[in-house]
Amino acid sequence: MMIFAFAIAGLISLAIFSFSRLSGSGMPGALRDPVITDTLRQTLPPFEHEELAKQLSSTSGDGKWTLLTFWSVTCPPCLEELPALNALGQNWHGPGFQIVTVNFDTDSPEDLETAKRLLQEEQIVLPTVYDKNKALKTAFQVNEYPKHFLVSPNREIVWQQIGAFNWDSKATRDQLAKLMEARVPELTEDPSE
């Protein structure tokens, strides 16, 4: 019984810590700028995810750059970076770009509701899919989080990294714009035409 009480107290402490970090009361400057380099050329794994009116698949992307970010409410660094990701998504003025977050807090209805409530309370407006069957987590081989994948309009993963980052800094925005402009997608001809 005593162990159970300590476990509950630990979970409550983690939740309070996580929510306080998301609300901005954490240490300022704890997030670092990512180093975004154009050295990876990885084929996008095949996947398909449909949820209500949202569809995400390896063949979608609307000709835009896509940053896929995997996160969980049990991950304090994930919660710390969500506001910066949200700000990047709202303030982006470069080439066509979208951010899609993938949440996998779906082991219980309570976890899923906590994730949804957190996004609503913190006014995170990024498109979010809930990976209920863990198909996306498996396809992208996500074992640690937050984990990020930058996908080109040609559906290639050109950058991936684990860690929480300051996504809305000028340095980060400049790195993204430079990479995107250097990798203007080549138009591929349809061999059937």
C-alpha positions as CSV (number, residue, x, y, z in Angstrom):
1,M,0.0,0.0,0.0
2,M,2.9,2.3,0.9
3,I,4.5,1.7,-2.5
4,F,1.2,2.5,-4.3
5,A,0.9,5.8,-2.4
6,F,4.5,6.8,-3.4
7,A,3.8,5.8,-7.0
8,I,0.7,8.0,-7.1
9,A,2.5,10.9,-5.4
10,G,5.3,10.6,-8.0
11,L,2.8,10.7,-10.9
12,I,1.1,13.7,-9.5
13,S,4.5,15.4,-9.0
14,L,5.4,14.6,-12.6
15,A,2.1,16.0,-13.9
16,I,2.4,19.2,-11.9
17,F,6.0,19.6,-13.1
18,S,5.0,19.0,-16.7
19,F,2.1,21.5,-16.7
20,S,4.2,24.1,-15.0
21,R,6.9,23.7,-17.6
22,L,4.4,24.1,-20.4
23,S,2.9,27.2,-18.9
24,G,6.3,28.9,-19.1
25,S,7.3,28.8,-15.5
26,G,10.3,26.7,-16.2
27,M,13.8,27.9,-16.6
28,P,14.1,30.4,-19.4
29,G,16.4,29.4,-22.2
30,A,16.3,25.7,-21.3
31,L,15.4,24.9,-24.9
32,R,18.3,25.0,-27.4
33,D,18.2,25.7,-31.1
34,P,18.3,22.6,-33.3
35,V,21.1,22.1,-35.8
36,I,19.3,21.4,-39.0
37,T,21.5,20.0,-41.7
38,D,20.7,18.6,-45.1
39,T,22.6,15.4,-44.9
40,L,19.9,12.7,-44.7
41,R,18.1,11.2,-47.7
42,Q,15.8,8.6,-46.3
43,T,12.7,7.3,-48.0
44,L,9.5,8.0,-46.1
45,P,8.3,4.8,-44.6
46,P,4.9,3.6,-45.9
47,F,2.1,4.6,-43.4
48,E,-1.5,5.5,-43.4
49,H,-3.5,7.1,-40.6
50,E,-7.1,8.2,-40.7
51,E,-8.9,9.9,-37.8
52,L,-12.2,11.6,-38.2
53,A,-11.6,14.2,-40.9
54,K,-7.8,14.0,-40.7
55,Q,-5.8,11.8,-43.0
56,L,-2.1,11.4,-42.9
57,S,-0.2,9.0,-45.2
58,S,3.1,8.6,-46.8
59,T,1.6,9.8,-50.1
60,S,0.0,13.0,-48.6
61,G,1.9,16.3,-47.9
62,D,0.3,18.7,-50.3
63,G,3.6,19.6,-51.8
64,K,4.7,21.2,-48.6
65,W,7.6,20.7,-46.2
66,T,6.3,18.8,-43.2
67,L,7.8,18.7,-39.7
68,L,6.4,15.6,-37.9
69,T,6.9,15.7,-34.2
70,F,6.2,12.7,-31.9
71,W,5.3,13.6,-28.3
72,S,3.6,12.5,-25.1
73,V,2.2,14.2,-22.0
74,T,4.5,12.0,-19.8
75,C,7.5,13.7,-21.5
76,P,8.4,17.0,-19.8
77,P,10.7,18.1,-22.7
78,C,7.9,17.5,-25.1
79,L,5.6,19.8,-23.1
80,E,8.3,22.4,-22.8
81,E,8.7,22.7,-26.6
82,L,5.1,22.6,-27.7
83,P,4.5,26.3,-27.3
84,A,7.6,27.0,-29.4
85,L,6.4,24.6,-32.1
86,N,3.0,26.3,-32.0
87,A,4.6,29.7,-32.4
88,L,6.7,28.5,-35.3
89,G,3.6,27.2,-37.0
90,Q,1.7,30.4,-36.5
91,N,4.6,32.7,-37.4
92,W,6.2,30.9,-40.4
93,H,6.7,33.1,-43.5
94,G,8.9,31.0,-45.6
95,P,8.3,28.3,-48.2
96,G,5.2,26.0,-47.9
97,F,5.5,24.4,-44.5
98,Q,3.3,22.6,-42.0
99,I,3.8,21.0,-38.6
100,V,2.0,17.9,-37.6
101,T,2.3,16.5,-34.1
102,V,1.7,12.9,-33.4
103,N,0.6,12.0,-29.9
104,F,0.7,8.5,-28.6
105,D,-0.9,8.9,-25.2
106,T,-3.6,6.4,-26.2
107,D,-3.0,3.5,-23.8
108,S,-6.0,4.6,-21.8
109,P,-9.0,7.0,-22.3
110,E,-7.6,9.1,-19.5
111,D,-4.2,9.6,-21.1
112,L,-5.9,10.6,-24.4
113,E,-8.2,13.0,-22.7
114,T,-5.3,14.6,-20.8
115,A,-3.4,15.1,-24.1
116,K,-6.5,16.7,-25.7
117,R,-7.2,18.9,-22.7
118,L,-3.6,20.1,-22.5
119,L,-3.6,21.2,-26.2
120,Q,-6.9,23.0,-25.7
121,E,-5.9,24.7,-22.4
122,E,-2.5,25.8,-23.7
123,Q,-4.0,27.0,-27.1
124,I,-1.8,24.7,-29.2
125,V,-3.4,24.9,-32.6
126,L,-1.1,22.6,-34.5
127,P,-2.7,19.7,-36.4
128,T,-2.4,16.7,-34.0
129,V,-3.1,13.1,-34.8
130,Y,-3.6,10.5,-32.0
131,D,-1.7,7.3,-32.9
132,K,-4.1,4.9,-31.2
133,N,-2.7,1.7,-32.7
134,K,0.9,2.9,-32.6
135,A,1.2,2.4,-36.4
136,L,3.0,5.8,-36.9
137,K,5.3,5.2,-34.0
138,T,6.2,1.8,-35.4
139,A,6.6,3.1,-39.0
140,F,9.0,5.8,-37.9
141,Q,10.7,3.6,-35.3
142,V,10.1,6.1,-32.5
143,N,11.4,4.8,-29.2
144,E,12.4,8.1,-27.6
145,Y,10.7,11.5,-27.7
146,P,10.3,14.2,-28.6
147,K,11.4,13.0,-32.0
148,H,11.2,15.1,-35.1
149,F,11.3,14.3,-38.8
150,L,11.6,17.0,-41.5
151,V,10.0,15.7,-44.7
152,S,10.5,17.3,-48.1
153,P,7.8,17.9,-50.6
154,N,9.3,14.9,-52.5
155,R,8.5,12.7,-49.4
156,E,12.0,12.2,-48.3
157,I,13.1,12.5,-44.7
158,V,15.9,15.1,-44.9
159,W,16.5,15.6,-41.1
160,Q,15.6,13.8,-37.9
161,Q,16.5,14.4,-34.3
162,I,15.5,13.5,-30.8
163,G,15.2,16.3,-28.3
164,A,13.3,19.4,-27.3
165,F,14.2,22.6,-29.2
166,N,13.6,26.3,-29.4
167,W,11.6,26.1,-32.6
168,D,10.6,29.8,-32.7
169,S,14.0,31.3,-32.6
170,K,15.3,33.4,-35.5
171,A,18.3,31.0,-35.9
172,T,15.9,28.0,-36.2
173,R,13.7,29.8,-38.7
174,D,16.7,30.8,-40.7
175,Q,18.1,27.2,-40.8
176,L,14.7,25.9,-41.9
177,A,14.4,28.5,-44.7
178,K,17.9,28.0,-45.9
179,L,17.5,24.2,-46.1
180,M,14.1,24.5,-47.9
181,E,15.4,27.0,-50.4
182,A,18.5,24.9,-51.1
183,R,16.3,21.8,-51.7
184,V,13.7,23.2,-54.1
185,P,12.0,20.0,-55.2
186,E,12.7,18.9,-58.7
187,L,9.6,18.4,-60.7
188,T,9.5,14.8,-61.6
189,E,7.9,13.9,-65.0
190,D,5.2,11.3,-65.0
191,P,6.4,8.5,-67.2
192,S,2.8,7.7,-68.3
193,E,2.4,11.0,-70.1
